[in-house]
């Protein structure tokens, strides 16, 4: 399985994230995709419900695949709570099937019901999380039940039926906009021009100089900031005990990842000194006990997102790597000021 995933990942890197467009012959499909996407956007925007009585923040991306939206959402929630807000996270709940929505997520909620990311966010933030494919219905539920005074939608940039006051678009710092083409020729869900209407662009990767940010992937935007995901601790899946990430130095590790960009996770473990055997699965993979077999003297290390799906059957040598987002103070100040600005008309 991992060999197949590795081959697919490598193929995607070559087809979408190089400087050329080997799938250029599919350009008519890209034009069709853009036409359909823009028509759906106009239809959803025209049919959207009235604005909500609390600030609504949307975190998303214009590229396919993982970019680090959930760690950013967790960081935003923490900063908002510290500033006196009571944030509620809204999520589509991709990969879950609750049968009945809206679903209020708790730490013990099954990822098969809620999806992996909502359960992970409920665990890591301690704030209310509401799942519903219809995000506006989730918003109404949160307000009717007085769960908070601010809504933050994880991965909802293209969900135009949800009114929003503030948008953040996240990019993988290494991949950027890829070859700049729309699906299926390239990785873009929407054209780069869409960024003109978002409030902040966040680049997930190594700390980037101001000059590099100004020229990031040719994106022209007045508010581009870098985000770094820092390994914080290792957490034992069965007991919840933690240990320092430095313990990975020199250790043989089977790295398990069912995320959008597993290579980033594997590189993080190697940077910590681990001797890594890669085991990649599709994004939102439903793990089984046989996916976690390895030698007893090796550690199994996975992302926090994958760990919530493996808690009930994890072997004794399974650990999750907890990462925390770090962003510059200038962004925090600008973001909180923008939230206050959005809230003023709602309270006047």
Buried (B, 14 or more C-beta within 10 A) or exposed (E): EBEEBBEEBEEBBEBBBEEEBEBEEBBEBBEEBBEEBEEEBEEBEEEBEEEBEBBBBBBBBBBBBBBBBBBBBBBBBBBBBEBEBBBBBBBBBBBBEBEEBBBBBEEEBBBBBBBBBBBBBBBBBEBBBBBBBBBBBBBBBBBEEEBBBBBBBBBBBBBBBBBBBBBBBBBBBBBBBBBBBBBBBBBBBBBBEBBEEBBBBBBBBEEBEEEBBEEBBEBEBEBBBBBBBEBBBBBBBBEEEBEEBEBBEEBBBBBBBBBBBBBBBBBBBBEBBBEBBBBBBBBBBEBEEEBBEBEEEBBBBBBBBBBBBBBEBBBEBBBBBBBBBEBEEEBBEBBBEBBEEBBEEEEE
